[in-house]
């Protein structure tokens, strides 16, 4: 049994500056009983094998489920094109009368690796595998419900690891507990420092021998070379007279007191760290404790976000306007032809563009966030892996698709594309506007867009029948705003058919692109 295509949109194939989108149409015929199941159609791109996935979802909150070997869901694949690396037989999953036991190893949209069943892909028969995709080795583990796991290849025994250095013995004679440090080579001993700061405007103070602060150590891991007793620093009930010789974050060399390190008792030294002797001079010996300066508050930048408004979506619905008229020629040639409607003028939706964006409140006010996700869906046109146009769907939307030209500073242009079978009688007869959009780097090629990037299949003709700009922004309350300007380039399709009952009279059918309707949620 061949699984029919899902009538919902599939993810577009992006090529250069254009995205033409739509659905695959039709269903493959049932395979003979003796034939192997028809595979899911996939195309090879390097080590990846790209297949189309039919389950609606954005890959974050829904889509084709990706499972771990134990059957636990670890994420989703968004609807449309996604890849698998290899395949293997496992548990048979079912969806109504359809079933499949072939699993592909992939990476979910959240970055987690796992297995996805071919049941959720476009095309293929029950238990059909992924076309052109190799079998998975044991290194990928097994999919849910696999009957057995292939034995892994023999691996050489790992090289022996260097033994850990012996722990520094506790000081004898009941000495104070030391600050825990570890040797990192080149005579350095890494310890953890607790004072907050970035090492530039704050952190653990580094002093010269005279007790003057010359820099800071950032919070976290920093190294010292050796230690020596000097002036005792104190903070509350804690105190320490042991200093480590180090290099501040600004590159200047000096001394940092063990008081500011994590761990250790009062007057506890740095574990495993040698004495400095006279090589580096002496640490501060007199004077009051040098308290660490608090880190300076950084002034927010003009682009920083104090607040965000997330999860907003703008949906733009695209359609064209159709008229059908009967043109009646008068008996007197001096009179104008009369017309009457064969049918009531109608509007036909053929696609949507969905924009997901966040709003950011900066010191200058609300603005569009830096992350914008665009999902396209058209009912009548789909490009294959080579970029060739395939007309799909049925009814009024058949052959109509959408394209996106560029994306710059929150705006992009949407092209309407109409394709038809050769001889279908839909010539371009009227150019409404032919000047290019202002300020766009690709304006010289605007009229050729689509025809230059989309390669029609034999017997198919495609035309650019309209272009309109979409601008995204945020209002003063942080709500997403999507505006579509009027069509700045457009054409009307016209077809005429002779009246079989009265020579000279004819029927005229026209299709003209319209500006989209916009709806914002979230």
C-alpha positions as CSV (number, residue, x, y, z in Angstrom):
1,X,0.0,0.0,0.0
2,X,1.5,3.3,-1.0
3,X,1.2,6.1,1.6
4,X,-0.6,9.2,0.1
5,X,1.1,12.5,0.4
6,X,0.0,14.8,3.2
7,X,-2.0,17.7,1.8
8,X,-0.3,20.1,4.3
9,X,2.7,22.2,3.2
10,X,6.2,20.9,3.0
11,X,9.4,22.7,3.8
12,X,10.9,24.7,0.8
13,X,14.2,24.0,-0.9
14,X,16.3,27.2,-0.7
15,X,18.3,28.1,-3.7
16,X,20.4,31.3,-4.1
17,X,18.1,34.3,-3.6
18,X,14.8,32.4,-4.2
19,X,12.7,30.0,-2.3
20,X,9.9,28.5,-4.3
21,X,7.7,26.3,-2.1
22,X,4.7,24.0,-2.1
23,X,3.6,20.4,-1.8
24,X,4.2,17.2,-3.6
25,X,1.0,16.0,-5.1
26,X,-0.4,12.7,-6.1
27,X,0.1,9.3,-4.7
28,X,2.3,6.5,-6.1
29,X,0.4,3.4,-7.4
30,X,0.4,0.3,-5.3
31,X,3.5,-1.9,-5.9
32,X,3.0,-5.5,-7.1
33,X,2.7,-7.9,-4.2
34,X,6.0,-9.6,-5.2
35,X,8.0,-6.3,-5.4
36,X,10.0,-4.9,-2.6
37,X,8.2,-2.0,-0.8
38,X,8.6,1.3,-2.6
39,X,11.2,3.4,-0.6
40,X,10.9,6.9,0.7
41,X,12.4,9.2,-1.9
42,X,15.6,10.8,-0.6
43,X,18.5,12.7,-2.2
44,X,22.1,12.4,-1.2
45,X,24.0,15.5,-0.1
46,X,27.5,14.4,1.1
47,X,27.0,12.1,4.1
48,X,23.4,13.3,4.5
49,X,20.3,11.9,2.8
50,X,17.6,14.5,2.5
51,X,14.0,13.3,2.7
52,X,10.7,15.2,3.1
53,X,8.8,14.9,6.4
54,X,5.0,15.3,6.5
55,X,4.1,15.8,10.1
56,X,3.2,19.5,10.8
57,X,5.3,21.2,13.4
58,X,8.1,23.7,13.8
59,X,10.6,21.2,15.2
60,X,10.4,22.8,18.6
61,X,7.0,22.0,19.9
62,X,5.9,19.5,17.3
63,X,6.8,17.6,14.1
64,X,8.2,14.1,13.3
65,X,9.2,12.5,16.6
66,X,12.9,11.7,17.2
67,X,13.4,8.9,19.7
68,X,16.2,7.5,21.8
69,X,17.0,3.7,21.6
70,X,14.7,3.1,24.5
71,X,11.7,4.7,22.8
72,X,11.8,8.0,24.7
73,X,11.2,11.1,22.6
74,X,14.2,13.4,22.6
75,X,13.0,16.0,20.1
76,X,11.3,16.7,16.8
77,X,12.0,17.3,13.1
78,X,10.3,20.3,11.5
79,X,7.9,19.6,8.6
80,X,9.7,19.6,5.3
81,X,13.3,18.7,4.3
82,X,15.5,17.0,6.9
83,X,18.3,14.5,6.7
84,X,19.2,11.0,7.9
85,X,22.7,9.5,8.0
86,X,21.8,5.8,7.8
87,X,18.9,3.4,8.5
88,X,18.2,0.3,10.4
89,X,15.2,-2.0,11.1
90,X,13.5,-1.7,14.5
91,X,10.1,-1.4,16.1
92,X,7.1,-1.2,13.6
93,X,5.2,2.0,14.2
94,X,1.7,2.6,12.8
95,X,-0.5,5.5,11.7
96,X,-4.0,4.3,10.7
97,X,-3.6,1.7,8.0
98,X,0.1,2.6,7.4
99,X,3.1,1.1,9.1
100,X,6.9,1.0,8.9
101,X,9.7,-0.7,10.8
102,X,12.6,1.3,9.2
103,X,14.3,4.0,11.2
104,X,16.8,6.7,10.2
105,X,19.5,8.1,12.4
106,X,19.3,11.9,12.6
107,X,19.6,15.0,14.7
108,X,16.5,16.6,16.1
109,X,15.9,20.4,15.7
110,X,17.0,20.8,19.4
111,X,20.4,19.2,18.6
112,X,19.8,15.8,20.2
113,X,20.6,12.7,18.2
114,X,18.2,9.8,17.8
115,X,16.0,7.8,15.5
116,X,13.0,8.8,13.3
117,X,10.6,6.3,11.6
118,X,10.1,6.3,7.8
119,X,6.4,6.2,8.6
120,X,6.5,10.0,9.0
121,X,8.2,10.8,5.7
122,X,6.5,11.7,2.4
123,X,6.2,8.8,-0.1
124,X,7.1,5.1,0.1
125,X,5.1,2.0,0.9
126,X,4.5,0.3,4.2
127,X,7.8,-0.9,5.5
128,X,9.6,1.1,2.7
129,X,13.2,2.1,3.5
130,X,14.9,5.4,2.7
131,X,16.2,5.3,-0.8
132,X,20.0,5.5,-1.4
133,X,20.7,5.4,2.4
134,X,23.2,3.0,3.9
135,X,22.7,0.7,6.8
136,X,23.8,2.0,10.2
137,X,26.8,0.6,11.9
138,X,26.9,-0.4,15.5
139,X,28.5,2.9,16.4
140,X,25.0,4.5,16.2
141,X,23.4,2.1,18.6
142,X,20.0,0.6,17.8
143,X,16.6,2.2,17.0
144,X,13.6,1.5,19.3
145,X,12.6,-2.2,19.3
146,X,15.6,-3.5,17.4
147,X,15.8,-7.2,17.7
148,X,19.5,-7.3,18.2
149,X,22.4,-4.9,18.2
150,X,25.3,-5.7,15.8
151,X,28.5,-6.6,17.6
152,X,30.8,-3.6,17.6
153,X,34.1,-4.1,15.8
154,X,37.1,-5.0,17.9
155,X,38.9,-2.0,19.2
156,X,42.5,-1.8,20.5
157,X,42.8,-1.5,24.2
158,X,43.0,2.1,25.2
159,X,46.5,3.5,25.9
160,X,47.2,3.7,29.6
161,X,46.4,7.0,31.1
162,X,48.9,8.8,33.1
163,X,48.3,8.3,36.8
164,X,46.9,11.1,38.8
165,X,49.5,13.0,40.8
166,X,49.5,12.0,44.4
167,X,47.3,14.1,46.7
168,X,49.2,16.8,48.6
169,X,49.5,15.5,52.2
170,X,47.8,17.4,54.8
171,X,50.1,19.7,56.8
172,X,51.7,17.9,59.7
173,X,51.5,19.2,63.2
174,X,47.9,20.2,63.0
175,X,48.6,23.1,60.5
176,X,45.7,25.0,58.9
177,X,43.8,23.4,55.9
178,X,45.2,24.6,52.6
179,X,43.6,26.2,49.6
180,X,43.1,23.4,47.0
181,X,45.2,23.9,43.9
182,X,46.4,21.7,41.1
183,X,49.6,21.6,39.0
184,X,48.9,22.6,35.3
185,X,52.5,22.4,34.0
186,X,55.2,25.0,33.4
187,X,55.5,25.5,37.2
188,X,51.9,26.9,37.5
189,X,49.4,25.9,40.1
190,X,45.7,26.6,39.4
191,X,43.4,27.6,42.2
192,X,39.8,28.9,42.3
193,X,39.3,32.6,43.2
194,X,36.0,33.7,44.7
195,X,35.9,37.5,44.3
196,X,33.4,38.6,41.6
197,X,34.9,40.5,38.7
198,X,36.0,40.3,35.1
199,X,39.7,40.9,35.9
200,X,39.6,44.3,34.3
201,X,37.5,46.5,36.6
202,X,37.2,44.1,39.5
203,X,38.1,40.8,41.0
204,X,40.8,39.5,43.4
205,X,43.4,42.4,43.9
206,X,47.0,41.8,42.7
207,X,49.5,43.9,44.7
208,X,53.2,44.8,44.2
209,X,55.7,44.4,47.1
210,X,54.8,47.9,48.4
211,X,51.2,47.0,48.8
212,X,49.8,49.0,45.8
213,X,47.2,47.4,43.7
214,X,48.4,46.9,40.1
215,X,45.5,44.8,38.7
216,X,43.0,42.0,39.3
217,X,42.4,38.3,38.8
218,X,39.0,37.4,37.3
219,X,36.6,35.2,39.2
220,X,37.2,31.5,38.8
221,X,40.4,29.6,37.9
222,X,43.7,31.5,37.9
223,X,47.3,30.3,38.5
224,X,50.2,31.1,40.8
225,X,53.8,30.2,40.6
226,X,54.8,30.0,44.2
227,X,53.9,31.3,47.7
228,X,55.4,33.3,50.5
229,X,54.3,34.6,53.9
230,X,53.7,38.4,54.2
231,X,51.2,40.9,55.5
232,X,48.1,39.4,57.0
233,X,44.9,40.3,55.2
234,X,41.5,40.0,57.0
235,X,37.8,40.1,56.2
236,X,35.3,39.6,59.0
237,X,36.5,36.5,60.9
238,X,38.7,35.3,58.1
239,X,42.4,36.1,57.7
240,X,45.5,34.9,55.8
241,X,49.1,35.9,55.6
242,X,50.1,33.6,52.6
243,X,50.6,35.2,49.2
244,X,50.9,33.7,45.8
245,X,53.0,35.2,43.0
246,X,50.9,35.6,39.8
247,X,50.2,37.7,36.7
248,X,47.1,39.9,36.8
249,X,44.6,39.9,33.9
250,X,46.2,43.1,32.6
251,X,49.6,41.4,32.3
252,X,51.3,42.9,35.4
253,X,53.1,40.6,37.9
254,X,52.4,40.7,41.6
255,X,50.9,39.0,44.6
256,X,47.4,37.7,45.5
257,X,46.4,36.7,49.0
258,X,45.0,33.3,49.8
259,X,42.2,35.0,51.7
260,X,40.5,35.6,48.3
261,X,40.7,32.0,47.1
262,X,38.1,29.3,47.7
263,X,38.7,26.7,50.4
264,X,41.4,26.6,53.1
265,X,41.5,27.8,56.7
266,X,42.8,30.9,58.3
267,X,46.5,31.3,57.3
268,X,46.3,28.2,55.1
269,X,48.7,28.1,52.2
270,X,48.3,26.9,48.6
271,X,48.4,23.1,48.4
272,X,51.2,21.6,46.3
273,X,52.8,25.0,45.7
274,X,56.5,25.6,46.4
275,X,58.0,28.5,48.3
276,X,59.1,31.5,46.4
277,X,62.3,32.3,48.3
278,X,63.8,35.6,47.2
279,X,63.4,35.0,43.4
280,X,60.4,37.3,43.0
281,X,61.0,39.7,45.8
282,X,58.7,39.9,48.8
283,X,54.9,40.3,49.1
284,X,53.4,43.2,51.0
285,X,54.6,43.2,54.6
286,X,53.0,46.2,56.1
287,X,49.8,48.3,55.8
288,X,46.1,47.7,56.0
289,X,44.2,45.0,54.1
290,X,43.5,45.9,50.4
291,X,39.9,45.0,49.9
292,X,38.8,44.0,46.4
293,X,36.9,46.6,44.5
294,X,33.4,45.6,43.4
295,X,33.1,45.0,39.7
296,X,31.9,48.1,37.9
297,X,28.4,48.0,36.5
298,X,28.5,48.0,32.8
299,X,26.3,50.6,31.2
300,X,23.7,48.9,28.9
301,X,24.5,49.3,25.2
302,X,22.0,50.8,22.9
303,X,21.2,47.4,21.5
304,X,21.0,45.4,24.8
305,X,17.6,43.9,25.8
306,X,16.2,44.8,29.1
307,X,13.0,42.9,28.3
308,X,11.8,40.6,25.6
309,X,8.4,39.7,24.2
310,X,8.7,36.2,22.8
311,X,6.7,33.7,20.8
312,X,5.0,36.2,18.4
313,X,3.8,35.1,15.0
314,X,2.7,37.0,11.9
315,X,0.8,35.0,9.2
316,X,0.5,36.5,5.7
317,X,-2.1,34.9,3.4
318,X,-1.6,35.2,-0.3
319,X,-4.3,35.0,-3.0
320,X,-5.2,36.1,-6.5
321,X,-8.4,37.6,-8.0
322,X,-10.2,35.9,-10.8
323,X,-12.8,37.1,-13.2
324,X,-14.7,35.3,-16.0
325,X,-16.5,37.3,-18.6
326,X,-18.4,36.6,-21.8
327,X,-17.5,39.2,-24.5
328,X,-20.2,39.7,-27.1
329,X,-19.3,41.4,-30.3
330,X,-22.0,43.9,-31.6
331,X,-23.4,43.7,-35.1
332,X,-22.2,47.3,-35.7
333,X,-18.4,47.5,-35.6
334,X,-18.7,51.1,-34.4
335,X,-20.1,49.9,-31.1
336,X,-18.0,48.7,-28.2
337,X,-18.2,45.0,-27.3
338,X,-20.6,44.1,-24.5
339,X,-19.5,42.0,-21.5
340,X,-21.3,40.0,-18.9
341,X,-20.0,37.9,-16.1
342,X,-19.9,34.2,-16.7
343,X,-19.3,33.8,-12.9
344,X,-19.0,35.9,-9.9
345,X,-15.5,37.4,-9.4
346,X,-13.6,35.2,-6.8
347,X,-10.5,35.2,-4.6
348,X,-8.3,32.1,-4.4
349,X,-5.8,31.5,-1.7
350,X,-2.6,29.8,-2.8
351,X,-0.1,30.2,0.0
352,X,1.1,31.6,3.3
353,X,4.2,33.0,4.9
354,X,4.6,32.6,8.6
355,X,7.1,34.8,10.5
356,X,8.1,34.0,14.1
357,X,10.0,36.8,15.9
358,X,10.8,38.2,19.3
359,X,10.7,41.9,20.3
360,X,13.5,43.4,22.4
361,X,13.1,46.5,24.6
362,X,16.4,48.4,24.5
363,X,17.2,51.9,26.0
364,X,15.9,53.3,22.7
365,X,12.6,51.5,22.9
366,X,11.1,48.3,21.5
367,X,12.6,46.8,18.3
368,X,12.6,43.6,16.4
369,X,14.7,40.9,17.9
370,X,17.8,39.4,16.2
371,X,16.2,36.0,15.5
372,X,13.5,35.8,12.9
373,X,12.2,32.5,11.6
374,X,10.3,32.4,8.3
375,X,8.2,29.4,7.1
376,X,6.6,29.3,3.7
377,X,3.8,27.2,2.4
378,X,2.3,27.2,-1.1
379,X,-0.3,24.8,-2.5
380,X,0.6,24.6,-6.2
381,X,4.3,24.6,-6.9
382,X,7.3,22.6,-5.6
383,X,10.9,22.4,-6.7
384,X,12.8,19.1,-6.8
385,X,16.4,18.6,-5.7
386,X,17.7,20.1,-9.0
387,X,15.6,23.2,-8.7
388,X,13.1,22.1,-11.4
389,X,9.5,23.3,-10.9
390,X,6.9,20.7,-10.5
391,X,3.2,21.7,-10.7
392,X,1.2,20.1,-7.9
393,X,-2.1,20.4,-6.2
394,X,-5.5,20.7,-7.8
395,X,-8.2,23.3,-8.2
396,X,-7.6,27.1,-8.4
397,X,-4.2,27.0,-6.5
398,X,-2.6,24.6,-8.9
399,X,0.7,26.0,-10.3
400,X,0.8,29.0,-8.0
401,X,3.8,29.4,-5.6
402,X,5.8,32.0,-3.6
403,X,9.4,33.1,-3.5
404,X,11.4,35.3,-1.1
405,X,14.0,37.8,-2.3
406,X,16.6,38.5,0.3
407,X,16.2,39.6,3.9
408,X,17.6,42.9,5.2
409,X,17.0,44.9,8.3
410,X,13.6,43.3,9.0
411,X,12.2,43.5,5.5
412,X,12.0,41.1,2.6
413,X,10.2,40.9,-0.8
414,X,7.8,38.2,-1.8
415,X,7.4,37.1,-5.4
416,X,4.3,35.5,-6.8
417,X,5.1,32.8,-9.3
418,X,2.6,31.1,-11.6
419,X,3.4,28.0,-13.7
420,X,1.3,26.2,-16.2
421,X,1.6,23.3,-18.6
422,X,2.7,24.4,-22.1
423,X,-0.3,25.1,-24.3
424,X,-2.5,25.9,-21.3
425,X,-3.4,29.2,-22.8
426,X,-2.2,31.5,-20.1
427,X,0.0,34.1,-21.7
428,X,1.2,37.3,-20.0
429,X,-0.8,40.0,-21.6
430,X,-0.6,43.1,-19.4
431,X,2.3,44.5,-17.3
432,X,0.9,46.7,-14.5
433,X,4.2,48.1,-13.3
434,X,7.7,47.3,-14.6
435,X,10.0,49.6,-12.6
436,X,12.4,48.0,-10.0
437,X,12.2,48.5,-6.3
438,X,14.3,51.3,-4.9
439,X,17.3,50.7,-2.7
440,X,17.6,47.0,-3.3
441,X,21.0,45.6,-4.4
442,X,19.3,43.1,-6.7
443,X,16.9,45.6,-8.3
444,X,18.4,45.2,-11.8
445,X,17.5,41.5,-11.8
446,X,14.1,41.9,-10.2
447,X,12.0,41.3,-13.3
448,X,14.1,38.2,-14.2
449,X,13.8,36.7,-10.7
450,X,12.2,33.3,-10.7
451,X,12.7,32.7,-14.4
452,X,16.4,33.0,-13.9
453,X,16.5,30.8,-10.7
454,X,13.7,28.4,-11.3
455,X,14.2,25.8,-14.1
456,X,10.8,24.7,-15.4
457,X,10.4,21.0,-16.2
458,X,9.8,20.1,-19.8
459,X,6.3,21.2,-20.8
460,X,6.0,23.8,-18.0
461,X,6.1,27.6,-18.3
462,X,6.6,29.9,-15.3
463,X,6.2,33.6,-14.9
464,X,6.8,36.2,-12.2
465,X,3.3,37.7,-11.7
466,X,3.9,40.0,-8.8
467,X,6.3,41.3,-6.1
468,X,5.5,42.9,-2.8
469,X,7.6,44.0,0.2
470,X,7.0,42.8,3.8
471,X,8.4,45.0,6.6
472,X,8.7,43.7,10.2
473,X,8.9,45.9,13.3
474,X,7.7,46.2,16.9
475,X,5.2,48.8,18.2
476,X,5.7,50.8,21.4
477,X,4.2,47.9,23.5
478,X,6.6,45.3,21.9
479,X,3.9,43.7,19.7
480,X,5.1,42.3,16.4
481,X,4.0,44.4,13.4
482,X,4.1,43.0,9.8
483,X,3.1,45.3,6.9
484,X,2.9,44.3,3.3
485,X,3.2,47.2,0.9
486,X,1.2,47.4,-2.3
487,X,2.4,45.3,-5.3
488,X,5.3,47.2,-6.9
489,X,5.7,44.8,-9.8
490,X,2.8,42.7,-11.1
491,X,1.2,41.2,-14.2
492,X,-2.2,39.8,-15.0
493,X,-2.8,36.4,-16.6
494,X,-5.5,36.3,-19.3
495,X,-7.0,33.5,-21.3
496,X,-9.5,33.7,-24.1
497,X,-11.7,30.9,-25.4
498,X,-13.9,31.2,-28.6
499,X,-17.6,30.9,-28.1
500,X,-18.6,27.7,-29.9
501,X,-22.2,29.0,-30.4
502,X,-21.5,32.4,-31.9
503,X,-18.4,33.0,-34.1
504,X,-16.5,36.2,-33.0
505,X,-17.7,36.1,-29.4
506,X,-15.4,34.8,-26.8
507,X,-15.0,34.1,-23.1
508,X,-12.2,35.8,-21.1
509,X,-10.7,34.6,-17.9
510,X,-8.2,36.8,-15.9
511,X,-6.1,36.1,-12.8
512,X,-4.4,39.0,-10.9
513,X,-2.2,38.8,-7.7
514,X,-3.5,40.5,-4.6
515,X,-1.8,42.0,-1.5
516,X,-1.8,39.5,1.4
517,X,-3.9,39.6,4.5
518,X,-1.9,39.9,7.7
519,X,-2.7,38.3,11.1
520,X,-0.4,38.6,14.2
521,X,-0.7,36.4,17.3
522,X,1.3,36.1,20.5
